[in-house]
């Protein structure tokens, strides 16, 4: 009788150990970089495949509750104009410019769009926005009004194109262009 109890305990503990080892293999957390930046949540390596959170892909991620995840990421090109001249780098100081954005492959309806600039310290200033409620456009151009902006510090400034899917939703960055301010 005692022998049976020992055998049962050995069997139970060996099964627990193998399930713990399996769980350890599945949760092989890895570090993932995208465009030179480390993804905050990282990813998982499962059976030789890398899995990352859908929100890290970029674009607007929505989940309908039934297990369907939709990622809305249109193709957005941003061009910066100083007068009639395209630019990418600037000198420190004030500059008057406008932003032209081309949006392609927009498959869903959206509420609004905006363009904003982020300075090297992370401060964001809105440049222009447009209400798109009720407008179903797959491809369109967005031209901002002209803005005078003070590039106070040297470094990288990011001009971002944001989309808001619903009126009560948040703006989500879908594309950005870098301006480098030099001395």
Secondary structure as UniProt FT lines:
FT   HELIX           2..26
FT   STRAND          29..30
FT   STRAND          33..34
FT   TURN            35..36
FT   STRAND          37..38
FT   TURN            40..41
FT   STRAND          43..46
FT   TURN            47..48
FT   STRAND          49..52
FT   HELIX           54..57
FT   STRAND          60..63
FT   STRAND          69..72
FT   STRAND          75..82
FT   TURN            83..84
FT   STRAND          85..86
FT   STRAND          89..91
FT   STRAND          93..104
FT   STRAND          112..118
FT   TURN            120..121
FT   STRAND          124..131
FT   TURN            133..134
FT   STRAND          140..143
FT   STRAND          147..151
FT   STRAND          155..164
FT   TURN            167..168
FT   STRAND          172..182
//
